[in-house]
């Protein structure tokens, strides 16, 4: 049970600032980072790290706000990202509590699953059905984006871990 203390408000403000930084790194034209023309998507890895360290309710809430940010900047089905990130944030948090340890490998596995499944849903319901895009091109983009995300996702994981560890020490 989360207590509403000053430290928790500061911790969640730090998580919110980190979410904005990750989001701006992905979407800002001036600071946009790409590896060989492929842009990494770090939001699923951020939600996976929150799920590992904070649990399902916090991961779902974080997923909602991350989804709103993504919905503002991406084309596609309106409302898809908040719905998807809430559902899978909660599921990732439940899986993290029951089956995963709090380490980088777990963060990579959960984040990879979130990223690949989101891209598959986005492809099927938008690019495949509406735009009739070829399946192999969609899968190639999905997996090259996933590989590019692996390079920066440890930074996201360790940032969330650092914030969590800092405020966990203050609670003790």
C-alpha positions as CSV (number, residue, x, y, z in Angstrom):
1,X,0.0,0.0,0.0
2,X,1.5,3.3,-1.1
3,X,1.6,6.0,1.6
4,X,1.0,9.5,0.5
5,X,4.1,11.2,1.7
6,X,6.2,14.0,0.5
7,X,8.9,11.5,-0.6
8,X,6.3,9.6,-2.8
9,X,5.3,12.8,-4.5
10,X,8.9,13.7,-5.2
11,X,9.6,10.1,-6.4
12,X,6.6,10.3,-8.8
13,X,7.6,13.7,-10.0
14,X,11.0,12.3,-10.8
15,X,9.4,9.4,-12.7
16,X,7.3,11.9,-14.6
17,X,10.3,14.0,-15.5
18,X,12.1,10.8,-16.7
19,X,9.0,9.9,-18.8
20,X,9.1,13.3,-20.4
21,X,12.8,13.1,-21.1
22,X,12.4,9.6,-22.7
23,X,9.5,10.9,-24.7
24,X,11.3,14.0,-25.9
25,X,14.4,12.0,-26.9
26,X,12.1,9.8,-29.0
27,X,10.0,12.5,-30.6
28,X,11.8,15.8,-30.7
29,X,13.1,16.7,-34.1
30,X,16.1,18.5,-32.7
31,X,17.2,15.7,-30.3
32,X,15.8,12.8,-32.2
33,X,18.1,9.8,-31.9
34,X,18.3,7.1,-34.6
35,X,20.5,4.1,-35.3
36,X,20.9,3.5,-39.0
37,X,17.7,5.3,-39.7
38,X,15.6,3.3,-37.2
39,X,14.3,5.2,-34.1
40,X,14.3,3.2,-30.9
41,X,11.0,3.1,-28.9
42,X,11.8,3.3,-25.2
43,X,8.4,3.8,-23.8
44,X,7.6,0.1,-23.5
45,X,10.9,-0.4,-21.7
46,X,10.1,2.5,-19.4
47,X,6.7,0.9,-18.5
48,X,8.4,-2.5,-18.0
49,X,10.9,-0.9,-15.5
50,X,8.1,0.8,-13.6
51,X,6.2,-2.6,-13.6
52,X,9.3,-4.3,-12.1
53,X,9.9,-1.8,-9.4
54,X,6.5,-0.3,-8.5
55,X,3.9,-3.0,-9.4
56,X,0.8,-3.3,-11.6
57,X,-1.2,-0.3,-10.4
58,X,1.7,2.1,-10.8
59,X,2.6,0.6,-14.2
60,X,-0.9,1.0,-15.4
61,X,-1.1,4.6,-14.3
62,X,2.3,5.3,-15.9
63,X,1.1,3.5,-19.0
64,X,-1.9,5.7,-19.2
65,X,0.1,8.9,-19.2
66,X,2.8,7.5,-21.5
67,X,0.0,6.4,-23.9
68,X,-1.5,9.9,-23.9
69,X,1.8,11.4,-24.8
70,X,2.2,8.8,-27.6
71,X,-1.3,9.5,-28.8
72,X,-0.6,13.2,-29.2
73,X,2.3,12.6,-31.5
74,X,1.7,9.5,-33.6
75,X,-0.8,8.8,-36.3
76,X,-3.0,5.7,-36.1
77,X,-6.0,4.7,-34.1
78,X,-7.0,7.4,-31.6
79,X,-6.9,6.1,-28.0
80,X,-4.9,3.0,-28.9
81,X,-1.8,3.9,-26.9
82,X,-3.4,4.8,-23.6
83,X,-5.6,1.7,-23.7
84,X,-2.7,-0.6,-24.7
85,X,-0.2,0.8,-22.2
86,X,-2.7,0.7,-19.3
87,X,-3.7,-2.9,-20.0
88,X,-0.2,-4.2,-20.6
89,X,1.3,-2.1,-17.8
90,X,-1.0,-3.8,-15.4
91,X,-0.3,-7.2,-16.9
92,X,3.4,-6.6,-16.9
93,X,3.2,-5.5,-13.3
94,X,1.3,-8.7,-12.3
95,X,3.8,-10.9,-14.2
96,X,6.7,-9.0,-12.7
97,X,5.4,-9.6,-9.2
98,X,4.9,-13.3,-9.7
99,X,7.5,-14.5,-12.2
100,X,10.3,-12.0,-12.7
101,X,13.2,-10.7,-10.7
102,X,14.1,-7.0,-10.5
103,X,17.0,-7.1,-13.0
104,X,18.0,-5.8,-16.4
105,X,17.2,-9.1,-18.1
106,X,13.6,-9.1,-16.8
107,X,13.2,-5.5,-18.0
108,X,14.5,-6.4,-21.4
109,X,12.2,-9.4,-21.7
110,X,9.1,-7.5,-20.6
111,X,9.9,-4.4,-22.6
112,X,10.6,-6.5,-25.7
113,X,7.3,-8.2,-25.4
114,X,5.4,-4.9,-24.9
115,X,7.2,-3.4,-27.9
116,X,6.7,-6.3,-30.3
117,X,3.1,-6.9,-29.3
118,X,2.2,-3.2,-29.6
119,X,3.8,-3.1,-33.1
120,X,1.9,-6.2,-34.2
121,X,-1.4,-4.7,-32.9
122,X,-0.6,-1.4,-34.6
123,X,0.3,-3.1,-37.8
124,X,-2.8,-5.4,-37.9
125,X,-5.4,-2.8,-36.9
126,X,-3.9,0.2,-38.8
127,X,-1.3,-0.5,-41.4
128,X,-2.6,-3.9,-42.4
129,X,-6.3,-3.4,-42.4
130,X,-6.6,0.3,-43.4
131,X,-3.5,1.0,-45.4
132,X,-2.9,-2.5,-46.7
133,X,0.8,-2.4,-46.0
134,X,2.8,-5.6,-46.7
135,X,3.3,-7.8,-43.7
136,X,7.0,-8.5,-44.1
137,X,7.9,-4.8,-44.2
138,X,6.0,-4.2,-41.0
139,X,7.8,-7.1,-39.3
140,X,11.2,-5.9,-40.5
141,X,10.5,-2.4,-39.1
142,X,9.3,-4.0,-35.8
143,X,12.3,-6.1,-35.3
144,X,14.9,-3.5,-36.4
145,X,13.2,-1.0,-34.0
146,X,13.4,-3.6,-31.2
147,X,17.1,-4.1,-31.9
148,X,17.7,-0.4,-31.9
149,X,15.8,-0.1,-28.6
150,X,18.1,-2.6,-26.9
151,X,21.0,-0.1,-27.1
152,X,19.3,2.6,-25.1
153,X,16.9,0.6,-22.9
154,X,19.5,-0.2,-20.2
155,X,19.7,3.6,-19.6
156,X,16.0,3.8,-19.0
157,X,16.1,0.7,-16.7
158,X,19.0,2.0,-14.6
159,X,17.4,5.5,-14.4
160,X,14.2,4.0,-13.0
161,X,16.2,1.7,-10.7
162,X,18.2,4.6,-9.4
163,X,15.1,6.7,-8.6
164,X,13.5,3.6,-6.9
165,X,16.6,2.8,-4.9
166,X,17.1,6.4,-3.8
167,X,13.6,6.7,-2.4
168,X,13.5,3.1,-1.0
169,X,16.6,4.1,1.1
170,X,14.8,7.1,2.4
171,X,11.7,5.1,3.5
172,X,13.9,2.7,5.6
